[in-house]
Amino acid sequence: MRECSRLSRRTVLGLTAAALPLSTATEAAAATAVVGGERLARTGVQVRGASALPKKLTARSWLVADCASGEVLASFDAHRRLAPASTLKMLFADTVLKKFDRAQRYKVTDADLADVPAGSSLVGIKPGITYTVEQLWQGVFLRSGNDAVHVLSRMNGGIAKTVAEMQAKAADLQALDTHVVSPDGFDHKGQLSSAYDLTLFARHGLKDADFRGYCGTRTADFPAGGKKTFQIQNTDRLLTGAWGLKTYDGLIGVKNGYTSHAGNTFTGAATRGGRTLLVTVMHPDSGGNAVYEQTAALLDWGFTHGRSAQPVGLLVEPLSEGGAGASRAPARKTVQAAAGAPGPASGGGSAWQVTEGAAGALAVLGLGAWALRRRRTRTATALEGDEPGARGARDADAEGGHRS
């Protein structure tokens, strides 16, 4: 896999061409500072120069990006803040993974597991058993084990310290939609991220060989005490082919998640023909395999049509690696750039694009007044679904009874 860090000349030219003012000069100037580019802050499908997007996309947010260049090839509500479930464990790994040697051994105590949330997905860690750091990370990535997360967090100085470090890491990565409440991704009020941020976490993590190795591991033997072990299998169905799905050709990871309140989330990466694509899908309407099927469909689109797509945004570089600072996207945009529901798109500009000249100025004034009136009437619903629990409970069988 190529290193996921190159910014091409095509990206710069494409993003320059994609930037369009929304209403006033002041608003347009502010939009240029939005992390990832102004178009990603808009609602609706964003795509340019490519067609044939999958028709049955029900996710509330999704994004397709080239891992090497960081070009965002297509997106839908990329900055919408939603409950991330266990995909947040990618940020946990980005923050903690390099702190401990994988061969280091640790004997688990009752205190290490005392604050694991009831109903969590577990790998089966037991007090009194000694585990290697490698085994603990296998528990995190393969079984999404909150018990493994909490043990590693205790090794790192505690939950509060780990959460603070994760939030600082998110800020460095410019994942400005993310608010961390717990390191495991379990449902907590205010714990939020976005398709854009989750893709940043995955891209950053895949630069590390250990991260890539863990997220791409299908099965592992896990300690059961004494000399006994039991096998654990990765819950990523595109990687293992479980629950009636075929394995996705070229898949290299990354992380899935599910809770009864958040529903399903998934960030996947695949390599074909020397090109690596990243796809994040959040909260599709139906449970079960939908999040994997829609991820696979978007990966297929990216490999077949994505080369003709002009970028609509960019996965920014970390501030610590020279990335230019940007501001967080507004919570919701009233003006839509395309049809509000995902589906086939031919890749034109905004449906509300304002032309130059006097007619354009009048259109801007009229649109601004309309948007203000509409915003006032929609205040109660502008953030609909942006808090965990807004969608109601889901059947735990959607992930075989395992939860983030």
Sine and cosine of phi, psi and omega as CSV:
sin_phi,cos_phi,sin_psi,cos_psi,sin_omega,cos_omega
0.00,0.00,0.72,-0.69,0.01,-1.00
-0.94,0.35,0.42,-0.91,0.03,-1.00
-0.90,0.43,0.72,-0.70,-0.11,-0.99
-1.00,0.01,0.93,0.37,-0.08,-1.00
-0.50,-0.87,-0.03,1.00,-0.13,-0.99
-1.00,0.10,0.72,-0.69,0.09,-1.00
-0.96,-0.29,0.90,-0.43,-0.09,-1.00
-1.00,0.05,0.34,-0.94,0.09,-1.00
-0.88,0.47,-0.58,0.81,0.03,-1.00
-0.87,0.49,-0.60,0.80,0.03,-1.00
-0.88,0.48,-0.76,0.66,-0.04,-1.00
-0.87,0.49,-0.72,0.70,0.00,-1.00
-0.90,0.43,-0.65,0.76,-0.01,-1.00
-0.91,0.41,-0.67,0.74,0.00,-1.00
-0.92,0.38,-0.59,0.81,0.05,-1.00
-0.89,0.45,-0.68,0.74,0.00,-1.00
-0.93,0.37,-0.49,0.87,-0.08,-1.00
-0.98,0.21,-0.35,0.94,-0.11,-0.99
-0.95,0.31,0.87,-0.50,0.00,-1.00
-0.76,-0.65,0.68,-0.74,0.04,-1.00
-0.93,0.38,0.54,-0.84,-0.01,-1.00
-1.00,-0.05,-0.73,0.69,-0.04,-1.00
-0.55,-0.83,-0.86,0.50,-0.06,-1.00
-0.85,-0.52,0.25,-0.97,0.00,-1.00
-0.88,0.47,-0.62,0.79,0.00,-1.00
-0.90,0.43,-0.71,0.71,-0.01,-1.00
-0.90,0.43,-0.62,0.78,0.00,-1.00
-0.92,0.40,-0.64,0.76,0.01,-1.00
-0.90,0.44,-0.65,0.76,0.02,-1.00
-0.91,0.41,-0.58,0.81,-0.07,-1.00
-0.91,0.42,-0.48,0.88,-0.04,-1.00
-0.91,0.41,-0.31,0.95,-0.02,-1.00
-1.00,-0.03,-0.05,1.00,-0.02,-1.00
-0.91,0.41,0.72,-0.69,-0.05,-1.00
-0.87,0.49,0.78,-0.62,0.00,-1.00
1.00,0.02,-0.22,0.98,-0.01,-1.00
0.92,-0.39,0.49,-0.87,-0.11,-0.99
-0.87,0.50,-0.61,0.79,-0.09,-1.00
-0.90,0.43,-0.49,0.87,-0.01,-1.00
-0.95,0.32,-0.27,0.96,0.05,-1.00
-0.99,0.10,-0.16,0.99,0.00,-1.00
-0.99,0.13,0.38,-0.92,0.13,-0.99
-1.00,0.09,0.29,-0.96,0.07,-1.00
1.00,0.02,0.06,-1.00,-0.02,-1.00
-0.94,0.35,0.72,-0.69,0.10,-1.00
-0.86,-0.50,0.90,-0.43,0.04,-1.00
-0.37,-0.93,0.59,-0.81,-0.01,-1.00
-0.65,-0.76,0.74,-0.67,0.14,-0.99
0.98,0.17,0.06,1.00,0.01,-1.00
-0.63,-0.77,0.42,-0.91,-0.04,-1.00
-0.79,-0.62,-0.19,-0.98,0.13,-0.99
0.89,0.45,0.58,0.82,0.14,-0.99
-0.86,0.51,0.52,-0.85,0.03,-1.00
-0.81,0.59,0.62,-0.78,-0.09,-1.00
-0.99,0.14,-0.54,0.84,-0.12,-0.99
-0.98,-0.21,0.93,0.38,0.07,-1.00
-0.95,-0.32,0.93,-0.36,-0.05,-1.00
-0.95,-0.31,0.00,1.00,-0.04,-1.00
-0.89,0.45,0.52,-0.85,0.03,-1.00
-0.98,0.22,-0.26,0.97,0.05,-1.00
-0.33,-0.95,0.63,-0.77,0.08,-1.00
-0.40,-0.92,0.28,-0.96,-0.05,-1.00
-0.39,-0.92,0.63,-0.78,0.08,-1.00
-0.84,-0.54,0.79,-0.62,-0.03,-1.00
-0.63,-0.77,0.45,-0.89,0.14,-0.99
-0.99,0.10,0.82,-0.57,-0.11,-0.99
-0.92,0.38,-0.65,0.76,-0.08,-1.00
-0.94,0.35,-0.78,0.63,-0.08,-1.00
-1.00,0.07,-0.39,0.92,-0.10,-0.99
0.99,0.14,0.05,1.00,0.00,-1.00
-0.91,0.42,0.77,-0.64,0.14,-0.99
-1.00,0.05,0.90,-0.44,-0.11,-0.99
-1.00,0.07,-0.50,0.86,0.04,-1.00
-0.25,-0.97,0.42,-0.91,0.00,-1.00
-0.35,-0.94,0.26,-0.97,0.11,-0.99
-0.61,-0.79,0.92,-0.39,0.00,-1.00
0.77,0.64,0.80,0.60,-0.15,-0.99
-0.87,0.49,-0.51,0.86,-0.05,-1.00
-0.98,-0.20,0.19,0.98,0.02,-1.00
-0.91,0.40,0.78,-0.62,-0.07,-1.00
-1.00,0.07,0.87,-0.49,-0.06,-1.00
-0.68,-0.73,0.31,-0.95,0.06,-1.00
-0.91,0.41,0.79,-0.61,-0.13,-0.99
-1.00,0.02,-0.27,0.96,-0.13,-0.99
0.79,0.62,-0.54,-0.84,-0.17,-0.99
-0.96,0.30,-0.10,1.00,0.12,-0.99
-0.89,0.46,-0.35,0.94,0.07,-1.00
-0.90,0.43,-0.34,0.94,0.04,-1.00
-0.89,0.45,-0.33,0.94,0.11,-0.99
-0.89,0.45,-0.67,0.74,0.06,-1.00
-0.92,0.40,-0.61,0.79,0.08,-1.00
-0.85,0.53,-0.71,0.71,0.02,-1.00
-0.92,0.39,-0.66,0.75,0.04,-1.00
-0.84,0.55,-0.53,0.85,-0.10,-1.00
-1.00,0.06,-0.64,0.77,-0.22,-0.97
-0.94,-0.35,-0.38,0.93,-0.22,-0.98
-0.81,0.58,-0.67,0.74,-0.12,-0.99
-1.00,0.08,0.07,1.00,-0.06,-1.00
-0.99,0.15,-0.37,0.93,-0.08,-1.00
-0.77,-0.64,0.65,-0.76,0.11,-0.99
-0.92,0.40,0.66,-0.75,-0.09,-1.00
-0.90,0.43,-0.35,0.94,0.01,-1.00
-1.00,0.01,-0.13,0.99,0.00,-1.00
-0.87,0.49,0.62,-0.78,-0.05,-1.00
-0.94,-0.34,0.56,-0.83,-0.04,-1.00
-0.57,-0.82,0.78,-0.62,0.04,-1.00
-1.00,-0.04,0.87,-0.50,-0.10,-1.00
-0.98,0.21,0.64,-0.77,0.05,-1.00
-0.91,-0.41,0.21,-0.98,0.07,-1.00
-0.86,0.51,-0.61,0.79,-0.03,-1.00
-0.89,0.45,-0.52,0.85,0.00,-1.00
-0.89,0.45,-0.47,0.88,-0.09,-1.00
-0.95,-0.32,0.07,1.00,-0.15,-0.99
-0.91,0.42,-0.50,0.87,-0.10,-1.00
-0.94,-0.33,0.35,0.94,0.11,-0.99
-0.94,0.35,0.82,-0.58,-0.07,-1.00
-0.87,0.49,0.64,-0.77,0.08,-1.00
-0.88,0.48,0.66,-0.75,-0.02,-1.00
1.00,0.05,0.07,1.00,-0.01,-1.00
-0.93,0.37,0.39,-0.92,0.24,-0.97
-0.97,0.26,0.67,-0.74,-0.10,-0.99
-0.75,-0.66,0.54,-0.84,0.12,-0.99
-1.00,-0.03,-0.36,0.93,0.05,-1.00
0.95,-0.31,0.57,0.82,0.02,-1.00
-0.96,0.29,0.67,-0.74,-0.04,-1.00
-0.84,-0.54,0.66,-0.75,0.09,-1.00
-0.87,0.49,0.58,-0.82,0.01,-1.00
1.00,-0.04,-0.25,0.97,0.02,-1.00
-1.00,-0.08,0.63,-0.78,0.05,-1.00
-0.99,-0.12,0.76,-0.65,-0.03,-1.00
-0.85,-0.53,0.49,-0.87,0.18,-0.98
-0.99,0.13,0.36,-0.93,0.07,-1.00
-0.87,0.49,-0.61,0.79,0.04,-1.00
-0.86,0.51,-0.68,0.73,0.01,-1.00
-0.92,0.40,-0.61,0.79,0.04,-1.00
-0.90,0.44,-0.66,0.75,0.02,-1.00
-0.94,0.33,-0.52,0.85,0.13,-0.99
-0.88,0.47,-0.62,0.79,0.07,-1.00
-0.90,0.45,-0.59,0.80,0.02,-1.00
-0.93,0.37,-0.77,0.64,-0.14,-0.99
-0.99,0.16,-0.65,0.76,-0.09,-1.00
-0.98,0.17,-0.74,0.67,-0.07,-1.00
-0.96,-0.27,0.07,1.00,-0.03,-1.00
0.80,0.60,0.63,0.78,-0.14,-0.99
-0.96,0.28,0.91,-0.41,0.07,-1.00
-0.92,0.39,-0.46,0.89,0.07,-1.00
-0.90,0.44,-0.65,0.76,0.05,-1.00
-0.92,0.40,-0.64,0.77,0.04,-1.00
-0.87,0.49,-0.68,0.73,-0.06,-1.00
-0.95,0.33,-0.57,0.82,0.08,-1.00
-0.90,0.43,-0.73,0.68,0.02,-1.00
-0.90,0.44,-0.58,0.82,0.04,-1.00
-0.91,0.41,-0.65,0.76,0.07,-1.00
-0.90,0.44,-0.65,0.76,0.07,-1.00
-0.88,0.47,-0.50,0.87,-0.03,-1.00
-1.00,0.09,0.02,1.00,0.02,-1.00
0.94,-0.35,0.05,1.00,0.08,-1.00
0.89,-0.46,0.26,-0.97,-0.03,-1.00
-0.90,0.44,-0.74,0.67,-0.06,-1.00
-0.87,0.50,-0.69,0.72,0.01,-1.00
-0.90,0.44,-0.66,0.75,-0.02,-1.00
-0.92,0.40,-0.67,0.74,0.04,-1.00
-0.87,0.49,-0.70,0.72,0.02,-1.00
-0.88,0.47,-0.65,0.76,0.02,-1.00
-0.93,0.37,-0.60,0.80,0.06,-1.00
-0.90,0.44,-0.67,0.75,0.02,-1.00
-0.90,0.43,-0.64,0.77,0.05,-1.00
-0.91,0.41,-0.62,0.78,0.04,-1.00
-0.90,0.43,-0.67,0.75,0.04,-1.00
-0.87,0.50,-0.65,0.76,0.02,-1.00
-0.90,0.44,-0.66,0.75,0.02,-1.00
-0.91,0.42,-0.63,0.78,0.04,-1.00
-0.97,0.26,-0.12,0.99,-0.07,-1.00
0.91,0.41,0.56,0.83,0.12,-0.99
-1.00,0.02,0.98,0.22,-0.21,-0.98
-0.99,0.11,-0.13,0.99,0.07,-1.00
-1.00,0.07,-0.13,0.99,-0.18,-0.98
-1.00,-0.06,0.76,-0.65,0.14,-0.99
-0.82,-0.57,0.88,-0.48,-0.08,-1.00
-1.00,-0.10,0.79,-0.61,0.09,-1.00
-0.92,-0.39,-0.60,0.80,0.03,-1.00
-0.66,-0.75,0.44,-0.90,-0.05,-1.00
-0.97,0.23,-0.21,0.98,-0.13,-0.99
-0.99,-0.13,-0.19,0.98,-0.01,-1.00
1.00,0.06,0.03,1.00,0.00,-1.00
-0.88,0.47,0.40,-0.92,-0.04,-1.00
-0.88,0.47,0.89,-0.46,0.14,-0.99
-0.65,-0.76,0.62,-0.79,0.00,-1.00
-0.85,0.53,0.77,-0.64,0.04,-1.00
1.00,0.03,-0.10,0.99,0.04,-1.00
-0.99,0.16,0.94,-0.35,-0.17,-0.99
-0.65,-0.76,0.42,-0.91,0.16,-0.99
-0.45,-0.90,-0.28,-0.96,-0.01,-1.00
-0.51,-0.86,0.25,-0.97,0.05,-1.00
-0.87,0.49,-0.60,0.80,0.03,-1.00
-0.89,0.46,-0.75,0.66,-0.05,-1.00
-0.91,0.41,-0.68,0.73,0.00,-1.00
-0.87,0.49,-0.58,0.81,0.04,-1.00
-0.93,0.36,-0.60,0.80,0.12,-0.99
-0.86,0.50,-0.70,0.71,-0.01,-1.00
-0.87,0.49,-0.70,0.71,-0.01,-1.00
-0.91,0.42,-0.71,0.70,-0.03,-1.00
-0.88,0.47,-0.68,0.73,0.02,-1.00
-0.90,0.43,-0.70,0.72,-0.03,-1.00
-0.90,0.43,-0.61,0.79,-0.06,-1.00
-0.93,0.37,-0.19,0.98,0.10,-0.99
-0.96,0.28,-0.27,0.96,-0.04,-1.00
-0.98,-0.18,0.75,-0.66,-0.08,-1.00
-0.90,0.44,-0.62,0.78,0.01,-1.00
-0.91,0.41,-0.69,0.72,0.05,-1.00
-0.84,0.54,-0.75,0.66,0.00,-1.00
-0.88,0.48,-0.65,0.76,-0.02,-1.00
-0.91,0.42,-0.71,0.71,-0.02,-1.00
-0.91,0.40,-0.72,0.69,-0.09,-1.00
-0.95,0.32,-0.32,0.95,0.02,-1.00
-0.99,-0.17,0.08,1.00,0.00,-1.00
-0.98,0.17,0.78,-0.62,-0.04,-1.00
-1.00,0.07,-0.71,0.70,-0.02,-1.00
-0.64,-0.77,0.38,-0.93,0.06,-1.00
-0.41,-0.91,0.42,-0.91,0.10,-0.99
-1.00,-0.02,0.76,-0.64,-0.12,-0.99
-0.88,-0.48,0.65,-0.76,-0.06,-1.00
-0.88,0.48,0.66,-0.75,0.06,-1.00
-0.87,-0.49,0.09,1.00,-0.05,-1.00
0.95,-0.31,0.66,-0.75,-0.07,-1.00
0.89,0.45,-0.73,-0.68,0.04,-1.00
-0.99,-0.16,0.11,0.99,-0.05,-1.00
-0.99,0.11,0.52,-0.86,0.09,-1.00
-0.66,-0.75,0.26,-0.96,0.16,-0.99
-0.68,-0.73,0.43,-0.90,-0.07,-1.00
-1.00,0.05,0.68,-0.73,0.13,-0.99
-0.91,-0.42,0.56,-0.83,-0.02,-1.00
-0.86,-0.51,0.61,-0.80,0.04,-1.00
-0.88,0.47,0.69,-0.72,0.00,-1.00
-0.99,0.10,0.01,1.00,0.08,-1.00
-0.97,0.25,0.96,-0.28,-0.12,-0.99
-0.94,0.33,-0.44,0.90,0.07,-1.00
-0.96,0.29,-0.36,0.93,0.03,-1.00
-1.00,0.07,-0.59,0.80,-0.11,-0.99
-0.97,-0.26,-0.32,0.95,-0.05,-1.00
0.98,0.22,0.36,0.93,-0.01,-1.00
-0.97,0.22,0.25,-0.97,0.10,-1.00
0.83,0.55,0.62,0.79,0.12,-0.99
0.99,0.12,0.04,1.00,0.01,-1.00
-1.00,-0.07,0.50,-0.86,0.15,-0.99
-0.99,0.12,0.52,-0.85,0.12,-0.99
-0.91,0.42,0.56,-0.83,-0.01,-1.00
-1.00,0.02,0.81,-0.58,-0.05,-1.00
-0.89,0.47,0.86,-0.52,0.04,-1.00
1.00,-0.02,0.04,1.00,-0.04,-1.00
-0.92,0.40,0.69,-0.72,0.02,-1.00
-0.87,-0.49,0.08,1.00,-0.04,-1.00
0.60,-0.80,-0.27,-0.96,0.40,0.92
-0.83,-0.56,-0.90,0.43,-0.09,-1.00
-0.47,-0.88,0.68,-0.73,0.08,-1.00
-0.95,-0.32,0.23,-0.97,0.04,-1.00
-0.37,-0.93,0.48,-0.88,0.06,-1.00
-0.40,-0.92,0.72,-0.69,0.29,-0.96
-0.68,-0.73,0.31,-0.95,-0.04,-1.00
-0.90,0.43,-0.46,0.89,0.01,-1.00
-1.00,-0.03,-0.66,0.75,-0.04,-1.00
-0.98,0.21,-0.43,0.90,-0.15,-0.99
0.97,0.23,-0.44,-0.90,-0.09,-1.00
-0.99,-0.14,0.66,-0.76,0.14,-0.99
-0.71,-0.70,0.44,-0.90,-0.01,-1.00
-0.32,-0.95,0.70,-0.71,0.23,-0.97
-0.88,-0.48,0.83,-0.55,-0.01,-1.00
-0.84,-0.55,0.49,-0.87,0.07,-1.00
-0.74,-0.67,0.65,-0.76,0.01,-1.00
-0.61,-0.79,0.49,-0.87,0.01,-1.00
-0.85,-0.53,0.78,-0.62,0.10,-0.99
-0.62,-0.78,0.71,-0.70,0.04,-1.00
0.85,0.53,0.54,0.84,0.02,-1.00
0.99,0.17,0.08,1.00,-0.01,-1.00
-0.91,-0.42,0.72,-0.70,0.03,-1.00
-0.93,-0.37,0.79,-0.61,0.04,-1.00
-0.91,-0.40,0.52,-0.86,0.09,-1.00
-0.90,-0.43,0.68,-0.73,0.08,-1.00
-0.72,-0.70,0.74,-0.67,0.14,-0.99
-0.88,-0.48,0.74,-0.68,0.04,-1.00
-0.79,-0.61,0.78,-0.62,-0.02,-1.00
-0.83,-0.56,0.80,-0.60,0.21,-0.98
0.86,0.52,0.86,0.52,0.15,-0.99
-0.91,0.42,0.37,-0.93,-0.07,-1.00
-0.88,0.48,-0.67,0.74,-0.06,-1.00
-0.98,-0.20,0.42,-0.91,-0.03,-1.00
-1.00,0.01,-0.46,-0.89,0.05,-1.00
0.90,0.44,-0.84,-0.54,-0.10,-0.99
-1.00,0.03,-0.03,1.00,-0.14,-0.99
-0.84,0.54,-0.67,0.74,-0.05,-1.00
-0.91,0.42,-0.54,0.84,0.03,-1.00
-0.98,0.22,-0.66,0.75,0.00,-1.00
-0.89,0.45,-0.66,0.75,-0.01,-1.00
-0.95,0.31,-0.56,0.83,0.11,-0.99
-0.89,0.45,-0.72,0.69,0.01,-1.00
-0.88,0.48,-0.65,0.76,0.00,-1.00
-0.90,0.44,-0.64,0.77,0.01,-1.00
-0.95,0.31,-0.59,0.81,0.10,-0.99
-0.89,0.45,-0.70,0.71,0.05,-1.00
-0.84,0.55,-0.71,0.70,0.01,-1.00
-0.88,0.48,-0.70,0.72,-0.03,-1.00
-0.88,0.47,-0.64,0.77,-0.01,-1.00
-0.97,0.24,-0.47,0.88,-0.04,-1.00
-1.00,-0.10,-0.60,0.80,-0.07,-1.00
-0.89,-0.45,-0.25,0.97,-0.14,-0.99
-0.91,0.42,-0.43,0.90,-0.02,-1.00
-0.91,0.41,-0.43,0.90,0.02,-1.00
-1.00,0.01,-0.14,0.99,-0.03,-1.00
-0.97,0.26,0.69,-0.72,0.16,-0.99
-1.00,0.02,0.66,-0.75,-0.11,-0.99
-0.88,0.47,0.64,-0.76,0.08,-1.00
-0.97,-0.26,-0.01,1.00,0.01,-1.00
-0.03,-1.00,-0.11,-0.99,-0.09,-1.00
-0.56,-0.83,0.67,-0.74,0.19,-0.98
-0.98,0.21,0.93,-0.38,-0.13,-0.99
-0.96,0.27,0.33,-0.94,0.05,-1.00
-1.00,0.06,0.43,-0.90,0.05,-1.00
-0.87,0.49,0.52,-0.85,0.04,-1.00
-0.87,0.50,-0.59,0.81,-0.02,-1.00
-0.94,0.34,-0.21,0.98,0.03,-1.00
-0.93,-0.37,0.34,0.94,0.09,-1.00
1.00,-0.07,0.13,0.99,0.02,-1.00
-0.91,0.42,0.63,-0.78,0.03,-1.00
-0.96,0.28,0.69,-0.72,-0.02,-1.00
-0.93,0.37,0.49,-0.87,0.01,-1.00
-0.58,-0.82,0.09,-1.00,-0.01,-1.00
-0.94,-0.33,0.36,-0.93,0.01,-1.00
-0.93,0.36,0.61,-0.79,0.05,-1.00
-0.92,0.39,0.52,-0.85,0.09,-1.00
-0.83,0.56,0.43,-0.90,-0.06,-1.00
-0.84,0.54,-0.72,0.70,0.07,-1.00
-0.56,-0.83,0.57,-0.82,0.11,-0.99
-0.99,-0.16,0.72,-0.70,0.05,-1.00
-0.98,0.21,-0.67,0.75,-0.03,-1.00
-0.98,0.19,0.82,-0.58,-0.02,-1.00
-1.00,-0.09,0.57,-0.82,0.01,-1.00
-1.00,-0.05,-0.27,0.96,0.00,-1.00
-0.39,-0.92,-0.05,-1.00,0.03,-1.00
-0.82,0.57,0.62,-0.79,-0.12,-0.99
-0.92,0.39,-0.46,0.89,-0.02,-1.00
-0.99,-0.17,0.64,-0.77,0.02,-1.00
-0.90,0.44,0.51,-0.86,0.00,-1.00
0.22,-0.98,-0.27,-0.96,-0.02,-1.00
-0.86,0.52,0.69,-0.72,0.01,-1.00
-0.59,-0.81,0.67,-0.74,-0.04,-1.00
-1.00,-0.04,-0.12,0.99,0.18,-0.98
1.00,-0.05,0.43,0.90,0.08,-1.00
-0.97,0.23,-0.09,-1.00,0.02,-1.00
-0.99,0.13,-0.33,-0.95,-0.03,-1.00
-0.90,0.44,0.61,-0.79,0.08,-1.00
-0.93,0.37,-0.30,0.95,-0.02,-1.00
-0.94,-0.33,0.40,0.91,-0.08,-1.00
-0.85,0.53,0.74,-0.68,-0.04,-1.00
-0.99,-0.15,0.80,-0.60,0.02,-1.00
-0.99,0.13,0.26,-0.97,-0.03,-1.00
-0.98,0.21,0.32,-0.95,0.07,-1.00
0.99,-0.15,-0.10,-0.99,-0.09,-1.00
-0.90,0.43,-0.65,0.76,0.01,-1.00
-0.88,0.47,-0.62,0.78,0.03,-1.00
-0.90,0.44,-0.66,0.75,0.01,-1.00
-0.88,0.47,-0.68,0.74,0.04,-1.00
-0.89,0.45,-0.65,0.76,0.01,-1.00
-0.89,0.46,-0.64,0.77,0.01,-1.00
-0.88,0.47,-0.72,0.69,-0.01,-1.00
-0.88,0.47,-0.69,0.72,0.01,-1.00
-0.90,0.43,-0.68,0.73,0.01,-1.00
-0.91,0.42,-0.63,0.78,0.02,-1.00
-0.89,0.46,-0.68,0.73,0.03,-1.00
-0.91,0.42,-0.66,0.75,0.03,-1.00
-0.89,0.46,-0.69,0.73,-0.03,-1.00
-0.90,0.44,-0.63,0.78,0.00,-1.00
-0.90,0.44,-0.70,0.71,0.02,-1.00
-0.89,0.45,-0.68,0.74,-0.03,-1.00
-0.92,0.40,-0.60,0.80,0.00,-1.00
-0.89,0.45,-0.64,0.77,0.00,-1.00
-0.90,0.43,-0.61,0.79,-0.03,-1.00
-0.98,0.22,-0.30,0.95,-0.08,-1.00
-0.94,-0.35,0.24,0.97,-0.05,-1.00
-0.82,0.58,-0.67,0.75,-0.08,-1.00
-0.93,0.37,-0.37,0.93,-0.07,-1.00
-0.91,-0.42,0.04,1.00,-0.09,-1.00
-0.88,0.47,-0.51,0.86,-0.01,-1.00
-0.94,-0.33,0.41,0.91,-0.03,-1.00
-0.80,0.60,0.81,-0.59,0.10,-1.00
0.99,0.13,0.04,1.00,-0.07,-1.00
-1.00,0.06,0.00,1.00,0.08,-1.00
-0.92,-0.40,0.60,-0.80,0.06,-1.00
-0.83,0.56,0.64,-0.77,0.03,-1.00
0.99,-0.11,-0.15,0.99,-0.08,-1.00
-0.92,0.39,-0.42,0.91,-0.08,-1.00
-1.00,-0.06,-0.11,0.99,-0.03,-1.00
1.00,0.08,0.08,-1.00,-0.09,-1.00
-0.97,0.25,0.50,-0.87,0.10,-0.99
-0.90,-0.44,0.40,-0.92,0.05,-1.00
-0.92,0.39,0.82,-0.57,-0.02,-1.00
-0.89,0.46,-0.30,0.95,0.00,-1.00
-0.92,0.39,-0.23,0.97,0.00,-1.00
-0.87,0.49,-0.46,0.89,0.10,-1.00
-0.85,-0.53,0.54,0.84,0.04,-1.00
0.91,0.41,0.43,0.90,0.03,-1.00
1.00,0.03,-0.07,1.00,0.00,-1.00
-1.00,-0.04,0.66,-0.75,-0.02,-1.00
-0.79,-0.61,0.37,-0.93,0.01,-1.00
-0.91,0.41,0.00,0.00,0.00,0.00
